[in-house]
Amino acid sequence: MITKSERYREILAVLARHGIGVVDDEFIKHEAGERARAEHLRRACEELGTMFIKLGQALSTRGDLLPDAYRNELAKLQDEVVPVPANMIADIIHEDLGAPPDQLFASFDLKPLGSASIGQVHAARLLDHREVVIKVRKPHVDELVKIDLEILGSLIDEWSPRFPVLEQYNARGLLREFSDVLLAEIDYSSEAANIRLFRNTFTNDNGFKIPAVIEEFSNKRVLTEERVEGRKPSDVADMPKRSRVVVSRRIARFVLEPAFERGFYYADPHPGNLLIQTNGSLAVIDFGKMGRLTPDGRRRAADLFIAITQSDAQALINRSPHRHHRSRPSRRSRSDDERNRSNSRAVRRCVA
């Protein structure tokens, strides 16, 4: 495993090769212009791996931090990377579950279904003939991510006195928030807990399919789930209009209802994680990212959402967070629960 000092030199070398760095208290700028700089930044993230790919993806959504040229280029960052050899994946399964795949499963496909920056997914069949998918964290990903987060924190501390913009946007606070999300994402036991939470939430609703966790074959580095099939939302243009409307409402409900009713939400609803099954139900996969809302955040978000759906511009202005002073923390009261329930009912009516 690479040491922190070795990784630090490696990061600086990659950044320098792409013309990214600091000279005489000025960020290096390519003569070719902003577009070329953005492309070099994206390529550097790809070369440096997991943490930088995830950071670039996060920054691509922040119009308040980066110009369009950078966000558009960073949006091209993909998790799909070259897979690691199957024998390395088998070793991790053996270490985490106590036996190699050929002893645990009736079959195990050596060719991965997909390979991302954090983990690799393989198809398998249990001894009771159930079809499953096994997500395995790649070797040393957690150690490297932690080293990279430490180094990035050191660079922010080093550069902040010279670049007020880092203080202006609270770069340290942004890094803490990003770190929490990323460290949770690389811990598959955390993802398993997220899956159980959403399964319990939608257990009585036939319109949703959340894959079950196969507990005896899951751990921090290995997550085994029942396999679900379906088409991507982008591939259902041939469905009747009524069916497409039902699917759209189910996607909206899946994202909104848990947020307003229970204060947690699915934080990664891109098309690759949503599948439409033959019976029209919505299947959701990959629960590595989940967010939470405070009771006050739930109230404000619901108020804003209702104002938007009702085209009530004045209510939208009145309820904007910018019109509120920072409130003091208060104890949750019965009226909080009642208002959250009322808001969640109003949100359900909006997407029904």
C-alpha positions in Angstrom: 0.0 0.0 0.0 1.3 3.5 -0.9 2.4 5.8 1.9 0.9 9.2 2.5 4.1 11.0 1.4 4.3 8.8 -1.8 0.7 9.6 -2.6 1.2 13.3 -2.0 4.1 13.3 -4.5 2.0 11.3 -6.9 -0.9 13.8 -6.7 1.3 16.8 -7.2 3.0 15.1 -10.2 -0.3 14.4 -11.9 -1.6 17.9 -11.2 1.6 19.4 -12.5 1.4 17.3 -15.6 -2.0 18.7 -16.3 -0.9 22.3 -15.5 -2.8 22.4 -12.2 -1.1 23.9 -9.2 0.2 27.1 -7.6 3.2 29.2 -8.6 4.1 32.5 -6.8 0.6 32.5 -5.1 -1.2 32.2 -8.4 -3.0 29.2 -9.8 -1.4 28.0 -13.0 -3.4 28.8 -16.1 -3.2 27.2 -19.5 -2.7 29.5 -22.4 -5.2 27.4 -24.3 -8.1 28.9 -22.3 -10.8 27.8 -19.9 -12.0 24.9 -21.9 -8.6 23.3 -22.0 -8.1 23.9 -18.3 -11.4 22.2 -17.6 -10.5 19.2 -19.7 -7.1 18.8 -18.0 -8.9 19.0 -14.6 -11.2 16.2 -15.6 -8.4 14.0 -16.9 -6.4 14.6 -13.7 -9.4 13.4 -11.6 -9.7 10.3 -13.7 -6.0 9.5 -13.3 -6.0 10.0 -9.5 -8.9 7.7 -8.9 -11.8 7.2 -6.5 -11.8 10.3 -4.3 -11.0 12.7 -7.1 -13.6 11.2 -9.4 -16.2 11.5 -6.7 -15.1 15.1 -5.9 -15.2 16.1 -9.5 -18.7 14.6 -9.8 -19.9 16.6 -6.8 -18.3 19.8 -8.1 -20.0 19.4 -11.4 -23.4 20.1 -9.7 -22.2 23.3 -8.0 -23.0 26.2 -10.2 -22.2 28.5 -7.2 -18.6 27.3 -7.2 -17.5 26.6 -10.8 -18.1 28.2 -14.2 -20.1 26.2 -16.7 -17.1 25.1 -18.7 -15.7 23.3 -15.7 -19.1 21.8 -14.6 -19.8 20.6 -18.1 -16.4 18.9 -18.3 -16.5 17.3 -14.8 -20.0 16.0 -15.6 -18.3 13.7 -18.0 -16.6 11.9 -15.2 -17.8 8.3 -15.1 -17.5 5.7 -12.4 -16.9 3.0 -14.9 -13.3 2.0 -14.8 -11.1 -1.0 -15.7 -12.1 -4.0 -13.6 -9.7 -5.6 -11.2 -8.9 -9.4 -11.8 -11.5 -11.8 -10.6 -9.0 -13.6 -8.3 -8.6 -10.4 -6.3 -12.3 -10.1 -5.9 -12.5 -13.7 -4.8 -9.8 -13.1 -2.2 -11.8 -10.2 -0.7 -15.0 -12.4 -0.6 -12.9 -15.1 1.1 -11.5 -12.7 3.7 -14.9 -11.0 4.5 -17.2 -14.1 4.3 -14.9 -16.8 5.4 -14.8 -18.9 2.2 -14.1 -18.5 -1.5 -17.0 -17.9 -3.9 -17.0 -21.4 -5.3 -17.9 -22.7 -1.8 -20.4 -20.1 -0.9 -22.4 -19.9 -4.2 -23.8 -22.4 -6.7 -22.3 -20.2 -9.4 -20.2 -17.1 -9.6 -19.6 -15.1 -12.8 -16.0 -14.2 -13.1 -16.8 -11.5 -15.6 -18.2 -8.4 -13.8 -21.5 -6.8 -14.6 -19.8 -3.5 -13.9 -16.7 -1.9 -12.4 -16.8 1.4 -10.7 -14.3 3.6 -8.9 -15.2 2.0 -5.5 -16.4 -1.5 -6.2 -17.1 -4.2 -8.7 -20.4 -6.1 -9.3 -20.6 -9.8 -10.2 -23.6 -12.0 -10.8 -24.1 -15.2 -8.8 -26.6 -17.8 -7.8 -27.2 -19.0 -4.3 -27.3 -22.6 -3.3 -31.1 -22.3 -3.0 -31.1 -21.1 -6.7 -31.9 -17.4 -6.1 -30.2 -15.0 -8.5 -28.1 -12.4 -6.8 -25.6 -9.6 -7.5 -22.5 -9.2 -5.3 -20.9 -5.8 -4.9 -17.3 -6.1 -3.7 -15.1 -3.1 -2.7 -11.9 -3.0 -4.6 -8.6 -3.6 -2.8 -7.2 -0.7 -0.7 -9.9 1.7 -1.8 -10.7 2.7 1.8 -7.1 3.3 2.7 -6.4 5.4 -0.4 -9.6 7.5 0.0 -8.7 8.3 3.6 -5.1 9.3 2.6 -6.5 11.4 -0.2 -8.9 13.2 2.1 -6.1 14.0 4.5 -3.9 15.3 1.7 -6.8 17.4 0.3 -7.4 18.9 3.8 -3.7 19.7 4.1 -3.7 21.5 0.7 -6.8 23.5 1.7 -5.1 24.6 4.9 -1.9 25.5 3.0 -3.6 27.4 0.3 -6.4 29.2 2.3 -4.2 32.0 3.6 -3.2 32.9 0.0 -6.6 32.4 -1.6 -9.4 34.0 0.2 -11.9 32.3 -2.1 -11.3 29.1 -0.2 -12.4 30.7 3.0 -15.2 32.6 1.3 -16.8 29.3 0.2 -15.8 27.4 3.5 -13.7 24.9 1.6 -13.0 23.1 4.9 -16.7 22.7 5.7 -17.4 21.5 2.1 -14.6 18.9 2.5 -16.1 17.6 5.8 -19.5 17.2 4.2 -18.0 15.5 1.2 -15.9 13.2 3.4 -18.9 12.1 5.4 -20.8 11.1 2.2 -17.8 9.3 0.6 -16.8 7.4 3.7 -20.4 6.2 4.1 -20.4 5.1 0.5 -17.4 2.9 0.8 -18.8 1.1 3.8 -21.2 -1.5 2.4 -22.7 -2.2 5.8 -24.0 1.4 5.7 -25.5 0.8 2.3 -27.2 -2.4 3.6 -28.8 -0.4 6.4 -30.1 2.1 3.8 -31.6 -0.7 1.8 -33.4 -2.1 4.8 -34.7 1.4 5.7 -36.2 1.9 2.2 -37.6 -1.6 2.1 -39.4 -1.0 5.3 -40.8 2.2 4.0 -42.2 0.8 0.8 -43.0 -2.7 2.1 -46.7 -2.5 1.6 -46.6 -0.7 -1.8 -46.7 -3.0 -4.8 -45.5 -0.2 -7.1 -42.0 -0.4 -5.8 -39.3 -3.1 -5.7 -36.3 -2.7 -3.4 -33.9 -5.6 -3.6 -33.4 -7.6 -0.4 -30.0 -7.8 1.3 -28.7 -11.4 1.7 -27.4 -10.8 5.2 -25.3 -14.0 5.6 -23.3 -13.0 2.5 -22.8 -9.3 3.3 -20.2 -7.3 5.3 -18.3 -4.0 5.1 -16.6 -4.9 1.8 -19.1 -7.3 0.3 -22.8 -6.6 -0.3 -25.0 -9.4 -1.7 -28.5 -8.5 -2.9 -31.3 -10.2 -4.8 -31.0 -9.5 -8.5 -33.7 -7.3 -10.0 -34.4 -6.8 -13.7 -36.0 -4.0 -15.7 -35.5 -1.3 -18.3 -34.0 2.1 -17.8 -36.5 5.0 -17.7 -34.9 6.4 -20.9 -35.9 3.2 -22.7 -39.6 3.3 -22.1 -40.7 5.7 -24.8 -42.7 2.9 -26.4 -44.9 2.5 -23.3 -48.5 3.9 -23.4 -48.7 7.5 -22.2 -50.8 6.4 -19.1 -48.0 4.0 -18.1 -45.3 6.6 -18.5 -47.3 9.0 -16.3 -47.6 6.3 -13.6 -43.8 5.6 -13.8 -43.1 9.3 -13.5 -45.3 9.7 -10.4 -43.7 6.7 -8.8 -40.2 8.1 -9.3 -41.4 11.4 -7.8 -43.0 9.6 -4.9 -39.9 7.5 -4.2 -37.8 10.6 -3.9 -40.2 12.9 -2.1 -42.4 10.9 0.2 -39.6 9.5 2.5 -38.1 13.0 2.7 -41.2 14.8 3.8 -42.7 12.0 5.9 -39.7 10.5 7.6 -36.8 13.0 7.0 -34.5 10.8 4.8 -34.2 10.7 1.1 -32.6 8.7 -1.7 -29.7 10.9 -2.9 -28.6 9.2 -6.1 -31.7 9.0 -8.4 -30.0 9.0 -11.8 -31.4 6.8 -14.6 -28.8 4.1 -14.1 -30.1 3.3 -10.7 -33.8 3.2 -11.7 -35.4 0.2 -13.5 -38.9 -0.2 -14.8 -40.1 -3.8 -14.4 -42.5 -5.5 -16.8 -45.4 -5.0 -14.5 -44.7 -1.3 -14.3 -43.3 -1.2 -10.8 -40.2 0.9 -10.1 -37.1 -1.0 -9.0 -34.3 1.0 -7.4 -30.7 -0.2 -7.0 -27.5 1.3 -5.4 -28.3 2.8 -2.0 -24.8 4.1 -1.3 -26.0 7.7 -1.0 -28.8 8.7 1.4 -29.5 12.2 2.9 -31.4 13.4 5.9 -33.5 16.5 6.7 -34.1 18.1 10.1 -37.7 18.7 11.0 -37.2 22.4 10.2 -35.6 21.5 6.8 -38.6 19.2 6.1 -41.1 22.0 6.7 -39.2 24.5 4.6 -38.6 22.1 1.7 -42.3 21.0 1.7 -43.4 24.6 1.8 -41.2 25.5 -1.2 -42.2 22.4 -3.1 -46.0 23.1 -2.6 -45.5 26.8 -3.6 -43.7 25.7 -6.8 -46.4 23.1 -7.8 -49.1 25.7 -7.1 -47.3 28.4 -9.1 -47.6 30.6 -6.1 -44.7 33.1 -6.6 -45.5 35.2 -3.5 -45.5 32.1 -1.3 -42.2 31.0 -2.8 -40.6 34.4 -2.0 -42.0 34.4 1.5 -40.8 30.9 2.2 -37.4 31.3 0.7 -34.6 30.4 3.1 -32.9 33.7 2.3 -35.8 35.5 4.0 -35.3 33.6 7.3 -32.7 34.4 9.9 -30.8 31.5 11.3 -33.1 30.0 13.9 -32.1 28.7 17.3 -32.5 25.0 17.8 -35.7 24.0 19.5 -37.2 20.8 20.8 -39.4 18.9 18.4 -43.0 19.3 19.4 -46.2 17.5 18.6 -47.1 20.4 16.2 -43.9 19.7 14.3 -45.1 16.1 13.6 -48.6 17.3 12.7 -47.3 19.9 10.3 -44.9 17.4 8.7 -47.7 14.9 8.2 -49.9 17.7 6.7 -47.1 18.7 4.4 -46.4 15.1 3.3 -50.1 14.7 2.5 -50.0 17.9 0.4 -46.9 16.7 -1.4 -48.5 13.3 -2.2 -51.5 15.2 -3.7 -49.1 17.2 -5.9 -47.5 14.0 -7.4 -50.7 11.9 -7.5 
